[in-house]
Amino acid sequence: MSVRIESVTPRSPAAKAGIKAGETLVSINGNKINDALDYGFYTYDRELSLELDTRTVVVRKKDDYDEIGLNFETYLMDKKQTCRNKCIFCFIDQLPKGMRKTLYFKDDDSRLSFLQGNYITLTNMNDEDIERIIKMKLNVNISVHTTNPELRVKMLNNKNAGRVLDYIPKMAENDITMNCQIVLCKGINDGEELRRTLNDLTALYPAVQSIAVVPFGASAYRDGLAEIPLHDKESALSAVRIIEEYGDKLEEKYGDRVVYPADELFLTAELPIPDRDYYGAFDQYENGVGMWAYLRDGYLECLEEVEDDGSVIEKSIATGLLAAPLLNELAEATMKLFSTVKLRVFPVKNNFFGETITVAGLVTGKDLINQLLPYKSELGTALVIPKTMLKADEPIFLDNVTLSEVEDALCVEVIPVGDEPEDLIEALLG
């Protein structure tokens, strides 16, 4: 497949070689270019022979890592691959109508796994795709859920879901690093099925670098979908015990736990969250594994370095029900250290998606406004919220309420903060 060049960066190696917008890129050094992966891999050399639709051009770079300066219509140079599964636990199927179109897009694109860290099920892939991964030595993030082929077919509602499991040991044999996730559904892939999956995946260490076990989450919009019970204290405790059993053995053998429960499983089981050291390199941080420990331990360490200048500070924090106890703990530690600081944490119940959704990233603007409006006069000089409540590239909540609309309704400055402990301390204490 050839790719049309949308524009050429001025003064770039490609511009100096005379390449123009509107030309079509066919190959680089004899290698066909189909998408962003091919382009990134084959533009590494300093001297490149680019076959265009009407001519061949030589492009020279000063350094291997330099961009050559060609820009294409889309980031992938191709359309995103949509998910072919109908997973029984899929959260996108549980979204209410009327939200942004982009929220309903089901991504299962292997290229985004390498480029952005997205998780894929492998059901969109074929033998040629796997060979390309092996050739390029690309890391892969895989949504496994179960290594029982028949059960995986049922959970993903895809007849190929079991067959593609063979790609995992093949990639391991070729030293491809994989991070895996398991969405744990009560009575379906837990218990002995979870043991089977962990046996199969941990046997591939160190190629399987980490495994996150994340509990199934249900919104209020599951009409017509599979009936899956939510985890309770007993089922969460059982899952954590199994995961800890494997983690303890792996840590003793390799010095690496490899498999981790999501923070939510610890909290549902009413168990204390481990210290930061438990999580190693935090390979599964984006899956909600170790977020609590990272923020708690980092915040308390940073807090010790803050000097008390006697400033009078009164601010509030809004978060989901899950993180509220942690933020209360941090607020109490801060106020104990600084007598002139007053912090108040507001847990926000998720009325938009349903009360069973407790994570901060799914709190909406309307829920913030409606639940904090009665406390408008008590919010202090600023309201701090997690940045995950907002769209990545725009100050807008999931329900299309803007940040400024929340500020206007509550008559307070709203400060979104990132995941780093220093960010939270800066927002609260300046």
Phi, psi and omega in degrees: 000131176265156187233130181284135179275120183282317179201166179235127181296126180303142177063011177280166176305322179293320179295318179295333178277356175089014179286139185243152173300143180098341176286166184242128178273126182254310182208162175231122183051038177085358181260124181299139181251114180254331185199188184296331179293312177300314182300313180295321183289318187268359175260017184287323184293159181285327178245124186232135174258110183260120174273116176260180184294331184240352184198173176242134184233140175261126179246131180243136180244155177283329183220150181304324186276354181295141172285145180274342171102017176267137180238142186238170187298323180233159181303320182273354188064017185196172176282148175295144176275128180273159182288136179261004183264167172228066187300140183292342183250005187303127182283331180297326177292348182257011180277143175287164178286161172090008178268178180302141182303321184297336181289341182266359181282125179264110183266132172216052188258115184301329182293327177286339174294319181282323187273329186231357179086012179295154177266141182233159182262350182079353184288346176270002191251155177233181183302322180296321178297319180294320178297324179293319177302315181295318180296318184273353180056053184266141173284149183228138173252123190238130170275101186269303178073315175199149174258009172277110187304315182294318180292323180295322176301318181289319183290324181265350183053048180216123185296339180269357187297328178280319183299319186288351175300335179297339180292334184293307177295330178295317178293324178297319179299334182256022173060036173272127181281131182232137167252133185239152175231150177232117171275114189270118180252124184300127178079004183240298181238023177262194177058230182294330176294322176296318177301316180300314181296315180293323175302311184293317185283317181291339176294343181263007176298140008269002178299314170279102190281324182203155179223126176253134175249115189242131181288145174302138177239137183241133173270183179277005186243056182252018179302129178084359180260168182302142178277114179232119180289148177284154177290140173247184183303316184295312182290324178294319179296318178298316180295315181298320180298319178295313181298317180295324178301313179290318180300318180297316180296318181291322179295320179294323184277319188242351186075021183214126182289327176070308186249133187224140170282145171295153179308323184298327178292318176301314184292319178295324178282356182060041177252151178291145176286132180296168175289168184301324183298336181301329191266006176057237183271009180056045182297336184247026182305315183293346177267013180079026181252109177091001180300317182298309182296320181298314181289313183299304185293320180292320181296313182295326176293313180295325183300325181294339183267354182277130179275141179273108179259009176081008181297137175272118184231133174224110182221169180232159177232133174245137181206178176283169182297328184294316185271352185302316179300321178296313182292329173297318178299317181290322178296317179298318179297323180291314182291330177293326182278325184237108186291341182265006180255132177235119181236140178229133181257131178247107174287130182254118178286139184271090177281336183291310181264344184117151187293343179285346177270116189240359183281149183293327184295346180252012174286135184259165179297319181295319178295321176300311183296309186297322185273337180261347181303319179295343182251018186308321183280354184250007186279346181082205184275346181201151175245120181264132178228156174292138179298337181294345176291341187254157173301144187302322187246014184202140181282070183220139181276172183299332181267017178072008171284135182271162178300318181294329177293323177293317179299317180295319183291322184262356179055046180209149174290134178252125183247108175282135180237150178279194187277344186286137178305323180298326179297318181292318179296319178298317182293324183275318187248351182071000000 
